[in-house]
Amino acid sequence: MKQHRAAPQEALISHLKPIIRGWSNYNRTVCSKETFSELGHMLWNKLRRWGYRRHPRKSRTWVNNKYWGTIEGDNWTFMTNEDNYLPKHAKTKIIRHAKVKETRSPYDGNLIYWSTRMRKHPEMTTQKGRLLERQEGFEVTVR
């Protein structure tokens, strides 16, 4: 934000959006709900100060009305319009790591269980994942 002190709101949003989204997605598998909440509060304070600095002769109510809007019931969304807004850390859904059940093994012959796990694996391509889902876990080999 220090580099974008004089930048318009659209430029600030376009600069911060991929950083927030990437950091949130990277950390969503760990216990990060409190951290996301604290980061959201810190970011809100910095954005508020950014707006007050840009308009020193305007009232704080005017600055808040100019830079913040409402999306899905959230009245404090930093946005220019409905399509261009800054995502919040706390809105990122936390996804827990799923442990392997009981004494399962890839060699036990339970293809349905392992194909459903592999469907969500990060190294599995989207096309293969959809194919496994459509075929309900059974791979078809072409000879």
Secondary structure by P-SEA (a helix, b strand, c coil): ccccccccaaaaaaaaaaaaaaaaaaacccccaaaaaaaaaaaaaaaaaaaaaacccccaaaaaaacccccccccccccccccbbbbbcccbbbbccccccccccccccaaaaaaaaacccccccaaaaaaaaaaccbbbbcc
